[in-house]
């Protein structure tokens, strides 16, 4: 009997992190791929990454659980719906193991649903420290999960200190680096074609290291300040008369405030050289990130993938607070003057030596080897 492996995808970031694993499982004769896809991944307003997956030759379940509003209450309610709907999906799919990614708010109810149904949970990218509600969610999933695939040595050590059995922890690196190795990172024309056919805003051509990329998400634990935070970032960006690629925020509580500030920006004269995307598949985001002169915002990709590529990052605020980082990152507060000065420094830096803190691009093969050979007990116990 093939082992049925269910991968849960709820965001564009989940897709990037699981794409290499999707490919590897699909090609393995001992494994059967299942996909449970929902959240941002199936919603048009967030780029509907599902279109990249719907033609795959595997069992797919689409799950609608998002309650619109993008505030703290709808986050909590969406989590409740996710628990109900993923439970139904797992009852139908009957997977042998369920993969849950990192720290998204909807990933906690996914882990709860699987564990309550005696289905082993594999947690990818646990053990890290960050800001926002993500910090609490990640560690809660760790205590539910049965097998752990952290990205770094420090994260693996932290999971063990949380009482998880050493035999259940496998440092494999971040699987999104796998896809970066497969991408043609120098293909600028691929991005220019995407600008013509997708997104919104002015059409223009970008060249290597002549454009800024912006990706700023809400900080849920600082909910009421998100609009002000975005305004500070925009104020700093207005000082730079160069092309900009703006990727819209995720669906966390507070994104409505951020989107409000972005709408004001789009109506101003400063947006004449700015093109907006709801989302970018990793096949496009990789070359974009490699060739941008600087990534601005608070995305984990500025800490992880940007370090792997040597791309300068200006990391704003507390969302990535405490996460291990390379020399490519300058940390600043939500202050326009600090952001502006940091952007200037990073423009002068242009590029950094690649850093493999979060893996070397061979994670999927390590994960496959573990899940094929590991005998997972559904009964957990603290290690001390």
C-alpha positions in Angstrom: 0.0 0.0 0.0 1.2 3.5 -0.9 1.6 5.9 2.0 -0.9 8.7 1.5 0.7 12.1 2.2 -1.6 15.1 2.5 -0.1 18.6 1.9 -2.1 21.5 3.1 -1.8 24.8 1.1 -3.5 28.0 2.2 -1.2 30.8 1.0 1.1 31.6 -1.9 4.0 31.1 0.6 2.7 27.6 1.4 2.8 26.8 -2.3 6.4 28.0 -2.6 7.5 26.0 0.4 5.8 22.8 -0.8 6.3 22.9 -4.6 9.5 20.8 -4.5 7.8 18.3 -2.1 4.8 18.1 -4.4 7.0 17.2 -7.3 9.0 14.6 -5.3 6.0 12.9 -3.8 4.4 12.7 -7.3 7.4 10.9 -8.6 7.8 8.4 -5.8 6.2 5.0 -6.4 5.8 4.4 -2.7 3.8 7.6 -1.9 0.4 8.9 -2.9 0.0 12.7 -3.1 -3.1 14.4 -1.7 -3.6 18.2 -1.6 -6.0 20.1 0.7 -6.1 23.6 -0.7 -7.9 26.6 0.8 -7.7 30.1 2.2 -5.8 32.6 0.1 -4.8 29.9 -2.3 -8.3 29.6 -3.7 -9.4 33.3 -3.5 -9.1 35.5 -6.6 -8.5 38.6 -4.5 -5.3 37.1 -3.2 -4.0 35.8 -6.5 -5.6 32.3 -6.5 -2.4 30.2 -6.5 -4.8 27.2 -6.9 -4.6 27.7 -10.7 -1.0 26.5 -10.5 -2.1 23.2 -8.9 -5.6 22.2 -10.3 -4.3 20.2 -13.2 -2.0 18.0 -11.1 -2.5 14.2 -11.3 -3.4 13.7 -7.6 -6.4 13.8 -5.2 -7.3 17.5 -4.5 -9.8 18.9 -2.1 -10.6 22.6 -2.1 -11.7 24.1 1.2 -13.4 27.5 1.7 -13.0 28.8 5.2 -12.2 32.5 5.0 -14.7 34.9 6.5 -14.1 38.3 4.9 -13.3 41.4 6.9 -9.6 40.9 7.5 -9.9 41.9 11.2 -9.2 40.0 14.4 -12.7 38.7 14.8 -12.8 37.2 11.3 -9.4 35.6 11.9 -10.8 33.8 14.9 -14.0 32.8 13.1 -12.1 31.7 10.0 -10.0 29.4 12.2 -13.2 27.8 13.5 -14.5 27.2 10.0 -11.1 25.8 9.0 -11.3 23.3 11.8 -14.7 22.1 10.6 -13.9 22.0 6.9 -10.4 20.3 7.1 -11.9 17.7 9.5 -14.4 16.8 6.7 -11.6 16.8 4.1 -9.4 14.5 6.2 -12.4 12.2 6.8 -12.7 11.8 3.1 -9.0 11.6 2.2 -8.0 9.3 5.1 -4.3 10.4 4.8 -1.5 8.6 6.6 0.2 11.9 7.4 -0.7 15.6 7.1 1.9 18.3 6.5 1.4 21.7 8.2 3.5 24.8 7.4 5.1 27.2 9.9 2.9 29.7 11.7 -0.2 30.8 9.7 -3.3 31.3 11.9 -5.3 28.7 9.9 -2.5 26.1 10.3 -3.3 25.6 14.0 -6.9 24.3 13.3 -5.5 22.1 10.5 -3.1 20.5 13.0 -5.9 20.2 15.6 -8.2 18.5 13.1 -5.6 15.9 12.1 -4.4 15.1 15.6 -7.9 14.7 16.9 -8.5 12.2 14.1 -5.4 10.2 15.0 -3.6 11.3 11.9 0.2 12.1 12.4 1.1 15.7 11.8 4.4 16.8 10.2 5.3 20.4 11.0 7.6 22.2 8.6 9.6 25.3 9.8 8.8 25.0 13.5 11.0 26.2 16.3 11.7 29.7 15.1 11.1 33.0 16.9 9.2 35.8 15.4 6.8 38.6 16.3 3.0 38.9 15.9 0.6 36.1 16.8 2.7 33.8 14.5 5.1 33.2 17.5 2.4 31.6 19.6 0.8 29.7 16.7 4.1 28.1 15.6 4.9 26.7 19.1 1.3 25.5 19.6 1.6 23.5 16.4 5.0 22.1 17.5 3.3 20.7 20.7 0.6 19.1 18.5 2.9 17.7 15.7 4.4 14.2 15.7 7.4 14.9 13.5 9.3 18.1 12.9 11.2 19.5 9.9 12.9 22.7 11.2 15.0 24.9 8.8 17.9 25.7 11.0 20.1 24.2 13.9 18.8 26.8 16.3 15.2 26.0 15.5 15.8 22.3 15.9 17.4 22.9 19.3 14.5 25.0 20.4 12.0 22.3 19.5 13.9 19.8 21.6 13.9 22.2 24.5 10.2 22.4 24.2 10.0 18.7 25.2 9.8 17.1 21.8 11.6 13.8 21.3 15.0 14.2 19.6 14.2 11.2 17.4 11.2 13.2 15.9 13.3 16.2 14.9 15.0 16.4 11.4 16.8 19.6 10.4 16.2 19.8 6.6 16.4 23.5 5.7 13.6 25.5 4.1 12.1 23.7 1.1 11.4 27.0 -0.7 15.2 27.1 -1.4 14.7 24.0 -3.5 12.6 25.9 -5.9 15.0 28.8 -6.1 17.7 26.3 -7.3 15.3 25.2 -10.1 14.4 28.7 -11.2 16.2 30.6 -14.0 17.0 33.5 -11.6 18.5 35.7 -14.3 15.4 35.7 -16.5 14.3 39.3 -16.2 12.2 39.1 -19.4 10.0 36.5 -17.8 9.1 39.2 -15.2 8.6 41.9 -17.8 6.1 39.6 -19.6 4.3 39.0 -16.4 4.0 42.8 -15.8 2.4 43.2 -19.2 -0.1 40.4 -18.7 -0.8 40.4 -15.0 -1.3 42.7 -12.0 -2.4 46.3 -12.2 -0.8 49.7 -12.6 1.6 51.2 -15.1 3.4 48.9 -17.6 7.1 49.3 -17.7 10.3 47.2 -18.1 12.5 46.4 -15.2 16.2 45.7 -15.4 18.6 44.0 -13.0 19.0 46.0 -9.8 17.0 49.0 -11.0 13.8 48.5 -9.0 12.5 48.2 -5.5 10.2 45.4 -4.3 7.6 46.0 -1.5 5.9 43.3 0.5 4.5 44.4 3.9 2.0 42.3 5.9 -0.2 43.3 8.9 1.1 42.8 12.4 -1.9 41.3 14.2 -0.7 42.0 17.7 -0.3 45.7 16.7 -3.6 45.7 14.9 -4.7 49.3 15.4 -1.3 50.7 14.1 -1.2 48.9 10.7 -2.5 51.8 8.7 0.1 54.2 10.3 2.9 51.7 9.7 2.0 51.5 6.0 1.9 55.2 5.7 5.4 55.5 7.2 6.7 53.0 4.6 5.0 54.8 1.8 6.4 58.2 2.9 9.9 56.7 2.8 9.3 55.1 -0.6 8.2 58.4 -2.1 11.8 59.6 -1.9 12.9 57.1 -4.5 12.2 57.8 -8.2 12.7 54.3 -9.5 10.5 51.5 -10.7 8.7 49.6 -7.9 7.0 46.2 -7.8 4.4 45.9 -5.0 3.1 42.6 -3.8 -0.2 42.9 -1.8 -0.4 41.8 1.8 -1.9 38.5 3.2 -5.3 38.1 4.7 -4.3 38.5 8.4 -6.3 40.8 10.6 -5.2 44.4 9.8 -4.7 43.9 6.1 -7.8 46.1 5.4 -5.9 49.0 7.0 -2.8 48.3 4.9 -4.9 48.1 1.7 -6.5 51.4 2.6 -3.1 53.1 2.6 -2.1 51.4 -0.6 -5.2 52.6 -2.3 -4.4 56.2 -1.3 -0.9 55.7 -2.7 -2.2 54.3 -6.0 -4.2 57.5 -6.5 -1.1 59.7 -5.9 1.5 60.9 -8.4 4.1 58.7 -6.7 2.6 55.5 -8.0 3.4 56.3 -11.7 6.3 53.8 -11.6 4.6 51.2 -9.4 3.1 47.9 -10.6 1.0 45.8 -8.2 0.5 42.1 -8.0 -1.9 40.2 -5.8 0.6 37.3 -5.7 3.5 35.9 -7.6 4.2 32.1 -8.0 7.7 31.2 -6.8 8.8 30.6 -10.4 8.4 34.4 -10.9 9.0 35.6 -7.4 12.5 33.9 -7.4 13.9 35.9 -10.3 12.2 39.1 -9.0 13.8 38.7 -5.6 17.2 37.9 -7.1 17.2 41.0 -9.3 15.5 43.6 -7.1 17.9 46.2 -5.7 16.1 45.9 -2.3 13.1 44.2 -0.7 11.2 46.4 1.7 8.6 45.3 4.3 8.3 42.6 6.9 8.0 39.3 4.9 9.9 36.3 6.1 11.2 36.0 2.5 13.4 39.0 3.2 15.0 36.9 6.0 15.0 33.5 4.3 15.0 33.5 0.5 16.6 36.9 0.2 19.6 35.7 2.3 19.9 32.6 0.1 20.0 34.9 -2.9 22.1 37.6 -1.4 19.4 40.2 -1.9 19.4 43.4 0.4 16.4 43.6 2.7 15.0 46.4 4.8 13.0 44.6 7.5 10.4 46.9 9.1 8.9 46.5 12.6 8.4 43.5 14.9 6.8 40.9 12.6 10.2 39.1 12.1 11.6 40.0 15.5 13.9 37.3 16.9 14.2 35.3 13.7 17.8 34.3 12.7 19.0 36.5 9.9 22.0 37.0 7.6 24.0 40.2 6.9 21.7 41.1 4.1 19.1 42.5 6.5 18.8 46.0 8.0 16.2 46.2 10.8 14.3 49.4 11.3 11.3 50.7 13.2 8.1 51.8 11.5 9.6 55.3 11.0 9.9 56.9 7.6 13.3 58.5 8.2 14.8 55.2 9.4 13.3 53.3 6.5 14.5 55.9 4.0 18.1 55.8 5.3 18.1 52.0 5.3 16.9 51.9 1.7 19.7 54.2 0.7 22.3 51.9 2.4 20.9 48.8 0.8 20.9 50.4 -2.7 24.6 51.1 -2.3 25.2 47.6 -1.1 23.4 46.1 -4.2 24.2 42.5 -3.3 25.5 40.2 -0.5 27.2 36.8 -0.4 24.5 34.1 -0.4 23.8 32.7 3.1 22.6 29.1 3.6 21.4 29.5 7.2 18.0 28.2 6.1 19.1 25.4 3.9 21.0 24.7 0.7 18.1 23.8 -1.6 17.8 20.0 -1.0 15.1 19.8 1.6 12.4 17.8 -0.2 14.6 14.7 -0.7 15.5 14.7 3.0 11.8 14.9 4.0 10.8 12.1 1.6 13.5 9.8 3.1 12.2 10.5 6.6 8.5 10.0 6.0 9.1 6.8 4.0 11.1 5.2 6.8 9.9 6.7 10.0 7.4 4.8 12.2 5.4 7.5 13.8 3.5 7.0 17.0 0.3 8.9 17.4 0.8 9.0 21.2 2.9 11.9 22.1 4.8 12.4 25.3 7.1 15.0 26.8 10.8 14.1 26.6 11.6 15.2 30.2 
